[in-house]
Each structure stands twice: as C-alpha cells, then as structure tokens.
C-alpha cells in the first residue's frame, strides 16, 4: 500500500530533476535543474492513486509546485506523505537516465528507488518512470509496460513574490505575548520558526498545530485586484484546501482579504467566511527581527565562573523568540515521547521587550528575570543577556560580589532536531540513508548537522583491492590491528578486510585519517 502512495508522489517530483541535460557534463545538468517547476500533466498508466488528478481546482496547481535544491526535491505532497526525495542523473546514456530515491522520514517504512528516462525541449520536461520494482523504461509510452509519464515546465514566478520575502508583523493577534505575531515569508511558503522546530520532533500522529502549519501560496499581480491562493492542510491528516483571496501591496504594507471563495473587495464579513489582515514589513536590521528563531542556551556566568549548561542538565536547553513571545521549549526527551497537541501547551510563554535606543541595549524577559530589564549584546548568531539586582545592569559582566548573571545563547536552525534525528536514523539505512544525508547538506548547509553529515559522507569511498579487480562502496568504520572495518553501502553489513589486501591509494587514505 505504501508503494501506491509513494509512487505517484515521487513521479511528480521526478522530472524536475532532470532539468536537463544538454551535453554530457553532469554538474551542468545539476545547475540547470535548480529552481521551481510546475507539473503540467501526470499519467500513471494503470497505477491508481494519482494525487494531482484527485485534487480540486486551485489545490492541483499548488500541489504541483516542485522545487529542486542541490540533489533534493521538495513539494507540498512530500510534506503530506512525510518523505524525502533525492536523485541522481546520467546524461551520458541514450535515452538519458534518472534514478529517484523516495525515503520516508519514518525509518520503519521502507524506501523505494524509481528508475526513469527523460527528455527536454526548451523549458518543457518529459519523464518516463517505471513503477516500483519494474525495469527502467525504454520509451515514453504510459501504461503498457507499467510505467508512467510526467510533463513539467519551468515555473513563472510572479514579481510580487520577491517583494514579499522577509518578516512581517500582523495586526490580527493582539495578545500580550503571541508567537504568531510575526511571520516569515520564504520563497512561496509562510513559516513560524517555533512550529518548524516542533514539527521536527513531533511523532507522526501529532496534530497539525504541532507539526505545522507551513502553508504554500501563489500570487498573481496581473489581476485587478491582485489575487493570492494559499494552500492549507499540507501538514495535517486532513485533505489540503485552498483559501482564495485578494491583496494590496504598497511599499511596506500588505493587506490580505481571504475566504472560501475569492472576495471582491477588502471587507470582513461577520460570519467568519471572509477576513481582512494587515501586515507591516519589519526592518531586517532591527534586533527584534534578528532574534526571531530558535536559540540554544550554552553557558551561564555567575561570580566570574562559567558553567556549561549541558553538563548540568544532561541535555540542551532551547528557547525561541517568536513574534513578541519568548518560549522555553520542551526538552528533546519530551518532544520525542510526548504528543504535543497545541503550542498553548508549552509552559512559561512571556512577552519580551527590547530598547535599542539605550546604551547598553536593554531587554525585558519575565521568564528569565521577573524583577526588571537586563542588557544584551547580539553579535550574529551569538546572544548574551545580563541580569542583576540593579535593573538594568550598567555593564555586561558577572564578577565576584556583583550578583549579576549572564546567559549565553547560540542560534540553531529550527530544522536542527529533525536533521539530527535523520542523521541518527539514516546512517544505519545504507544506500537510501546516504541520499537522505546528502539532502541535509544540500538544504541546510550552515547547520551543525550539515557539518556532521559531510564528515559521514567523507568516510564513504570506493575501496579497491590490490589486484584492481574487486571493489566495494563502503563507509570507513576504523582500523583494528591489521584489519579495516567497512560498512557496505549496498546492504549495511559490516565487513573486515586485511589492510594488506587494499590498494595503495586506499592505504594512503587510511593513513591520512590517522594523522
């Protein structure tokens, strides 16, 4: 059953990969495939479960939006099915070949490999891909040989989309401390960092509130009034739907009017079927915007003494600045084992306040110091906050006898927990796992997990024996006396090989690792 679900999803993604290959230079093809694509048609032949055919108007167009980044594919349907898709292509073959690796986030669900061929005419792509377990197609005919066809064209990106990128503050939420007050527009998605973080840890049966939402949108500035469609329900078990709306964009003010059907004017109705939201663009250089996201508490200073937080609590302590709220986040253990049904279930949400006009700059965080404001220093991805008996302290210090404390935080990606989980799972998942780990490097190059992923990938090489006749692709696991331990990529089995049987190049590589 999982194949019937995963196959059409993968098929839709597949072709964007091959963005296409003009010439035998693989890297050139990889560069040309980067970006956003739109599915024109999907024909899965006799195979049931075509997701686009079953979708309604508006939903179909947004579900068919596909993005290629590195060797990783993302689209709304992958969010629904909780899968990762990675690809390789070979433009030297005739017809050109592509392999697609569909890797469920849940490690208990078996991944699949799809074999296909593709062609390109200008910005129109055609792909023929075999159903799971079938040999690679030789032509572009659907159905007869249990293969499917996908057609795709490079997406037209509305000029207003670029103007919408960044952080916006909404007038919809008026609570004293609310994490929804500020939203981030990134490509064609609307994001809240706290929800992205929770989604990374939450088990598959968690509610949509805990796992999302991260709606997709599409704008059309050629219409009057300008139109917007917002795809919702992607991160839940419910069927996705589209909110239809209109918008106006004047410099740093964005006004939206959305409803079940497209409104004619910017008027909110009393029956909640049509609402108006006004958003104001935030200054990207303002500290309140720079603070948005997830932070790891790494050090605590008092009486001139530094304490490493992890050594005290045995696990990382993380906090979020989201909207105008400061949220202590659940521990990794709680997030792994407890179902979180609502953001309101998190404890100790409080409003933080900044005053950048003061010198030193001031910050009020009741959760950390109820007595009054402290001072802070924000330098890139490092944040220091100082509190003391005098509110605010005069200097950022924690000397003997001054009764002041300093909290030291480091920024971390809201995707970090999801990435670390993926590393733990997929390092044991042989070939498909390696593709998933490459996806971490492609999508999140600046994270700690990406650095760890790179180190893992560097341990994989094609090992050759002294005769040059035998070779195996495997991960280097260490040296034990006169033998080398390797883990085969094809099946994950650990083997031992005498050092003397390896090629001179392999022995030199091992020596370099020892240095």
C-alpha positions in Angstrom: 0.0 0.0 0.0 2.9 2.4 0.8 4.1 2.0 -2.8 0.7 3.1 -4.2 1.0 6.3 -2.1 4.7 7.0 -2.6 4.9 6.2 -6.3 2.7 9.0 -7.7 4.3 11.5 -5.3 7.7 10.5 -6.5 6.7 10.5 -10.1 5.6 14.1 -9.9 8.9 15.1 -8.4 11.0 13.1 -10.7 11.1 15.1 -13.7 12.1 18.2 -12.3 15.3 16.6 -11.6 16.5 16.2 -14.9 16.2 19.8 -15.5 18.1 18.7 -18.1 20.8 17.7 -19.6 22.2 19.3 -22.6 25.6 17.7 -23.0 27.4 15.1 -21.0 28.5 17.4 -18.2 26.7 16.2 -15.1 27.4 19.3 -13.0 26.0 21.5 -15.8 22.7 19.5 -15.8 22.5 19.8 -12.0 22.9 23.5 -12.2 20.2 23.8 -14.8 17.7 21.8 -12.8 17.8 24.1 -9.8 14.7 26.2 -9.0 11.0 25.8 -9.2 8.9 23.8 -11.6 5.2 23.2 -12.2 3.6 19.9 -13.2 1.6 20.1 -16.4 0.3 16.6 -16.5 0.7 13.2 -14.8 -0.3 9.9 -16.4 0.5 6.9 -14.1 -1.0 4.4 -16.6 -2.8 1.6 -14.8 -1.4 2.5 -11.4 -4.1 4.1 -9.1 -3.6 7.0 -6.7 -2.7 9.9 -8.9 -2.6 12.8 -6.3 -3.0 15.6 -8.8 -5.9 14.1 -10.7 -7.8 13.7 -7.4 -7.2 17.2 -6.2 -9.6 20.0 -6.8 -9.1 23.2 -8.7 -6.6 25.5 -7.1 -5.2 22.7 -4.9 -4.0 20.9 -8.0 -1.9 23.9 -9.2 -0.3 24.5 -5.8 0.3 20.8 -5.1 2.1 20.6 -8.5 4.7 23.1 -7.4 8.1 21.5 -7.2 11.5 22.9 -6.1 14.9 21.4 -6.7 17.7 22.4 -4.4 21.0 20.5 -4.8 20.1 16.9 -5.3 17.0 17.2 -3.2 13.4 17.7 -4.2 10.6 19.4 -2.2 7.0 19.9 -2.8 3.6 20.0 -0.9 2.9 16.4 -1.4 6.2 15.3 0.2 5.1 17.3 3.3 1.8 15.4 3.3 3.5 12.0 2.9 6.4 12.8 5.2 9.1 11.7 2.7 12.4 12.9 1.3 13.3 12.6 -2.3 16.8 12.7 -3.7 18.0 12.0 -7.2 20.9 11.2 -9.5 21.0 11.6 -13.3 23.2 10.3 -16.1 23.1 12.5 -19.2 25.6 10.2 -21.0 23.1 7.5 -21.6 20.7 7.4 -24.5 17.9 8.0 -23.6 19.1 9.9 -20.6 18.6 8.2 -17.3 17.4 9.3 -13.9 17.1 7.5 -10.6 14.8 8.8 -7.9 15.1 7.8 -4.2 12.0 8.1 -2.1 13.0 8.0 1.6 10.2 8.2 4.2 11.1 10.2 7.3 9.8 7.3 9.4 12.7 4.8 9.3 10.3 1.8 9.8 8.8 2.5 6.4 10.8 1.0 3.5 12.1 3.5 0.9 11.9 2.9 -2.8 14.0 3.5 -5.9 12.4 4.5 -9.1 14.2 4.2 -12.5 13.4 6.5 -15.3 14.4 8.3 -18.6 13.8 11.9 -19.6 13.8 14.4 -22.5 13.9 18.2 -22.7 12.6 20.7 -25.2 13.4 24.2 -24.1 11.6 24.6 -20.7 9.3 21.6 -21.1 10.4 18.3 -19.5 9.1 14.8 -20.2 9.8 11.9 -17.9 9.0 8.2 -18.2 9.5 6.3 -15.0 9.0 2.6 -14.1 6.6 1.6 -11.4 8.4 0.3 -8.2 10.3 -2.9 -8.9 10.0 -2.7 -12.7 12.9 -2.2 -15.1 13.9 1.1 -16.5 11.6 2.2 -19.4 12.9 2.4 -22.9 10.3 4.8 -24.3 7.8 7.5 -23.3 4.7 5.3 -23.6 2.5 5.1 -20.4 0.6 2.1 -19.1 1.6 -0.8 -21.3 4.9 -1.6 -19.7 3.8 -0.5 -16.2 5.4 2.9 -16.4 4.1 6.5 -16.0 4.6 9.8 -17.7 5.1 13.3 -16.2 5.3 16.6 -18.0 6.6 19.7 -16.3 7.5 23.3 -17.2 9.7 25.8 -15.5 7.6 27.9 -13.2 6.9 31.6 -13.8 7.5 33.4 -10.5 5.4 36.5 -10.1 7.5 39.7 -9.4 5.4 40.4 -6.3 6.7 37.2 -4.7 10.2 38.7 -4.4 8.7 41.8 -2.8 7.0 39.6 -0.2 10.2 37.9 1.1 11.2 38.6 4.7 9.5 39.2 8.1 6.0 40.7 8.5 4.1 41.8 11.6 0.4 41.0 11.7 -2.4 43.1 13.3 -4.5 40.0 13.6 -3.1 39.0 17.0 -3.5 41.3 19.9 -2.5 39.1 22.9 0.3 40.4 25.2 2.6 37.6 24.3 1.9 35.8 21.0 4.2 33.7 18.9 2.1 34.2 15.8 2.5 38.0 15.6 5.5 37.8 13.3 5.6 35.6 10.2 8.4 34.8 7.8 7.9 34.6 4.0 10.5 32.3 2.4 10.1 31.5 -1.3 6.4 30.5 -1.7 5.9 29.5 1.9 4.7 31.1 5.1 6.7 30.0 8.2 6.8 30.3 12.0 10.1 29.1 13.5 8.6 27.5 16.6 6.2 25.3 14.6 9.0 24.3 12.3 11.0 23.3 15.4 8.2 21.3 16.9 7.4 19.6 13.6 11.0 18.3 13.6 10.5 16.4 16.8 6.8 15.5 16.8 5.7 11.9 16.2 3.7 11.2 13.0 0.4 11.2 14.9 0.8 14.6 16.3 -1.8 17.3 15.5 -1.4 19.7 12.6 -0.9 22.5 15.2 2.2 20.8 16.5 3.6 19.8 13.1 2.7 22.8 11.0 1.2 24.8 9.5 3.6 25.9 6.8 1.2 27.0 4.0 2.2 27.5 0.4 0.9 30.5 -1.5 0.8 31.8 -5.1 0.2 35.4 -6.1 -1.0 36.9 -9.4 -0.1 40.6 -9.7 -1.6 40.9 -13.2 -5.1 40.7 -11.8 -7.1 43.7 -10.5 -7.4 43.4 -7.6 -4.3 41.3 -7.2 -5.0 37.6 -6.3 -3.5 35.2 -3.8 -4.2 31.5 -3.3 -3.0 29.9 0.0 -2.7 26.1 0.2 -3.5 24.9 3.8 -3.8 21.5 5.4 -0.5 20.3 4.0 1.0 19.3 7.4 -2.2 17.6 8.7 -4.0 14.4 8.1 -6.9 16.4 6.5 -7.3 16.9 2.8 -5.5 20.0 1.7 -7.5 23.0 0.6 -7.1 26.5 -0.9 -8.1 29.8 0.6 -8.7 32.3 -2.2 -8.0 35.9 -1.6 -7.0 39.3 -2.9 -4.2 41.6 -1.7 -2.7 45.0 -2.0 1.0 45.7 -1.6 2.1 49.3 -1.1 5.7 49.7 0.0 5.9 48.1 3.4 2.2 47.4 4.0 0.5 44.2 2.9 -3.3 43.8 3.1 -5.0 40.5 2.6 -8.6 39.5 2.3 -9.2 35.8 2.1 -12.2 33.4 2.3 -13.7 30.2 1.0 -14.4 32.0 -2.3 -12.4 34.9 -3.7 -13.6 38.2 -2.3 -14.5 41.2 -4.5 -13.2 43.8 -2.0 -11.4 44.2 1.3 -14.3 43.8 3.6 -14.5 41.3 6.5 -17.8 39.5 7.0 -19.4 38.8 10.3 -19.8 35.1 9.6 -16.0 34.5 9.5 -16.1 33.3 5.9 -14.1 36.3 4.8 -11.4 38.1 6.8 -9.0 41.0 6.4 -5.4 41.0 7.7 -2.9 43.9 7.5 0.8 43.2 7.8 3.7 45.6 8.1 7.2 44.8 6.9 9.8 44.6 9.6 13.2 46.1 9.3 15.6 43.2 8.8 18.3 45.1 10.7 16.2 45.5 13.8 17.3 43.3 16.7 13.7 42.2 17.3 13.8 40.6 13.8 17.3 39.2 14.1 16.3 37.5 17.3 13.4 35.5 15.6 14.1 31.8 15.8 15.4 29.0 18.0 18.3 29.6 20.4 20.4 27.1 22.4 21.4 28.1 25.9 25.1 27.1 26.1 26.7 29.0 29.1 25.8 30.5 32.4 28.1 33.0 34.1 28.0 34.0 37.8 30.7 35.1 40.3 33.3 35.1 37.4 32.6 31.4 36.9 31.4 29.8 33.7 29.1 26.8 33.7 28.3 24.7 30.6 24.6 24.2 30.5 24.7 20.8 29.0 26.9 19.5 31.8 24.3 20.5 34.4 21.0 19.5 32.6 22.4 16.5 30.6 20.5 17.8 27.6 20.3 21.0 25.6 18.1 23.8 26.8 16.4 25.7 23.9 14.3 28.8 23.7 12.5 30.6 21.0 12.0 34.3 20.2 8.9 34.1 18.0 6.6 37.1 17.3 6.8 39.1 20.5 7.0 36.0 22.7 9.8 34.2 24.5 9.2 30.5 24.8 11.2 27.9 26.8 10.9 24.9 24.5 10.3 21.3 25.7 13.3 19.0 26.1 14.4 16.6 23.5 13.1 13.7 25.6 9.6 15.3 25.9 9.5 16.1 22.3 10.4 12.5 21.3 8.0 10.8 23.6 5.1 13.2 24.3 2.4 14.2 21.9 2.1 18.0 21.7 -1.3 19.0 20.6 -1.0 22.7 20.8 1.5 25.5 21.1 -0.6 26.7 24.1 0.5 23.5 25.9 4.1 25.0 26.2 4.9 26.4 29.6 6.0 29.9 30.6 5.3 31.9 27.4 6.1 35.5 28.1 6.5 38.7 26.1 10.0 40.1 25.6 10.7 43.7 25.0 13.7 45.5 23.6 15.0 49.0 23.8 17.7 49.5 21.2 17.9 53.3 22.0 19.6 52.6 25.3 23.3 52.1 25.8 23.8 49.3 26.6 20.8 48.0 24.8 18.0 46.8 27.2 15.9 43.6 27.2 13.0 42.5 29.4 12.3 38.8 29.6 10.0 38.0 32.6 10.7 34.3 32.3 14.4 34.8 32.9 14.3 37.8 35.3 10.9 39.0 36.7 12.5 41.8 38.6 13.2 44.1 35.6 15.1 44.7 32.4 18.5 43.4 31.7 21.0 44.3 29.0 22.1 42.4 26.0 24.7 42.0 23.2 23.7 40.5 19.9 26.5 39.6 17.5 25.4 37.5 14.6 24.5 34.0 15.9 25.6 34.8 19.5 23.4 36.4 22.2 24.4 37.4 25.7 21.9 38.7 28.3 22.9 40.1 31.7 20.6 40.5 34.7 21.3 41.7 38.2 19.9 43.3 41.3 20.1 46.7 39.6 17.6 46.9 36.7 19.2 47.3 34.3 22.8 46.4 35.0 25.4 49.0 34.0 27.7 46.6 32.3 27.6 43.1 30.8 29.6 41.3 33.4 29.3 38.7 36.2 32.1 39.4 38.6 32.6 38.3 42.2 30.2 40.0 44.5 28.1 41.9 41.9 25.3 39.3 42.0 24.9 39.5 38.2 24.4 36.6 35.8 25.0 36.2 32.1 23.1 33.9 29.8 24.9 32.9 26.6 22.9 31.6 23.7 23.8 30.3 20.3 21.3 30.3 17.3 20.3 27.0 15.9 18.2 26.1 12.9 14.6 25.3 13.6 15.2 22.3 11.5 18.2 21.1 13.6 16.3 18.5 15.7 14.8 17.0 12.5 18.2 16.9 10.9 19.8 15.2 13.9 17.1 12.6 14.0 17.6 12.0 10.3 21.3 11.6 10.8 20.8 9.0 13.6 18.3 7.0 11.5 19.7 7.2 8.0 23.3 6.4 8.9 22.0 2.9 9.5 20.0 2.8 6.3 22.7 2.1 3.8 22.3 3.5 0.3 19.0 5.4 0.7 20.2 6.7 4.0 23.3 8.2 2.3 21.0 10.0 -0.1 19.0 11.4 2.8 22.1 12.6 4.5 23.3 14.3 1.3 19.9 16.1 1.4 20.8 17.6 4.7 24.0 19.1 3.2 22.0 20.4 0.2 19.2 22.0 2.1 20.8 23.2 5.4 24.5 23.9 4.6 25.0 26.2 7.6 23.8 23.9 10.3 25.8 21.7 12.7 24.1 18.7 11.3 25.3 19.5 7.8 28.9 19.6 9.1 28.4 16.2 10.7 26.7 14.9 7.5 29.7 16.0 5.5 32.1 14.1 7.8 29.9 11.0 7.4 29.9 11.3 3.6 33.7 11.8 3.6 34.1 8.3 5.2 32.4 6.7 2.2 34.6 5.7 -0.7 35.0 3.0 -3.4 37.5 0.6 -1.9 39.7 -1.4 -4.4 41.8 -4.4 -3.7 45.5 -4.7 -4.7 44.7 -6.5 -7.9 42.3 -3.8 -9.0 39.7 -6.4 -9.9 37.4 -6.2 -6.9 35.8 -3.1 -5.4 33.1 -2.2 -2.9 31.5 1.1 -1.9 31.6 1.3 1.9 31.9 3.6 4.9 35.2 3.5 6.8 34.5 2.5 10.4 38.0 2.2 11.7 41.1 0.1 12.0 41.5 -2.9 14.3 45.1 -4.2 14.2 45.9 -5.4 10.8 42.3 -5.2 9.6 40.0 -2.4 8.4 36.3 -2.4 9.3 34.0 -1.2 6.5 30.2 -1.0 6.2 28.9 -1.8 2.8 26.5 0.8 1.3 24.5 -1.8 -0.7 23.2 -3.7 2.4 24.6 -2.0 5.5 26.6 -5.1 6.5 29.9 -4.5 8.4 32.9 -6.4 7.0 36.6 -6.7 7.9 39.3 -6.6 5.3 43.1 -7.1 5.8 45.0 -3.8 5.3 47.4 -5.7 3.1 44.7 -6.5 0.6 43.7 -2.9 0.0 45.1 -0.8 -2.9 48.0 1.6 -2.1 45.6 4.6 -2.6 43.2 3.2 0.0 46.1 2.6 2.5 47.3 6.1 2.0 43.8 7.5 2.6 43.6 5.5 5.9 47.0 6.8 7.0 45.8 10.4 6.3 42.8 9.7 8.6 45.2 8.6 11.4 47.2 11.8 11.3 
